[in-house]
């Protein structure tokens, strides 16, 4: 039986890191400076960034947070823009 806890930190920790990174736009260094373990932060941020492409595979959904999953999550869904 596969469980989330086999590959991810506890939900309370994961939620706090995701909230800071995705919803508040905090940098990795800010998250680490606020007390989170560096290896855990870097791993979670990497997973979020690697899975960004999944947003484009499904139809756009309703917005359920004040932000559109971060600051537009770096890449508009319909048109890419240069960095």
N, C-alpha and C positions, 0 to 999 in steps of 0.2 A: 504494500500500500504506500503510495507516494503522498507525502504531505508537504505543504509549503515550508514548514519549519525544517525540513531536510536541507533546503537550499537557501532559505532567507532568514534574516534575524526575526526575533519576536515582533509581532504586529505593532506593539506600542512604539518600539524603536524604529521600525520601518516607516510607520505613519509619520513620526516626527521628522525623519530625514526627508521623506517625500514632500511633506508640507513645506518645509524650509526651501527645498530645491525647486519644486514645481510651482507651488502657489505663491511663495514669497520671493522667488528669484534669487535666493542666497547662493553664493559661490561655494565651491568645495572648501576653500580656506576658511570662510566664515562658519560653515557647519562644523568643521574640525575645531576651530577656535571656541565654539560654543560648547564644546565638551564631548562631541561624538567621536568615536574611534575612527582614526584616519583610514584604515583598511576597509572598514565597513562602509564609510561614506563613499570612498572611491569605487567600491564594488557596486553599490546601489546606483550611483550616478551613471556608471558605465552601463548597467543593465537598462536604465531608463533611456539613455541615449541610443543604445544599440537597437532598442525596440521601437524607436520613433516611427519607423516605416509602417508599423501596424496601424497607425492612425489613418493612413491613406488607403487601407484595404477595405474598410467598411464605410458605409454611408455616414455623413456627418450627423451627429446626434445633438440632443439638447444640451445646453450649457447648464451645468449643475453647481458650478463654483463661480466666484466673482471674476475669475480669470479664465481664459480659454486654454486651460492646462498649461499655465505659465504664460510668458509673454508671447502668445501665439505659437509657442513651442518651436521657435527658431525658423520654421519653414511653413509658409502658407500651404494649405492643402492643394489649391488649384494651380498655383504658379510659384516656381522657385525663384529665389532672389540671390544675388551674389553676396558672399560674406564680406 
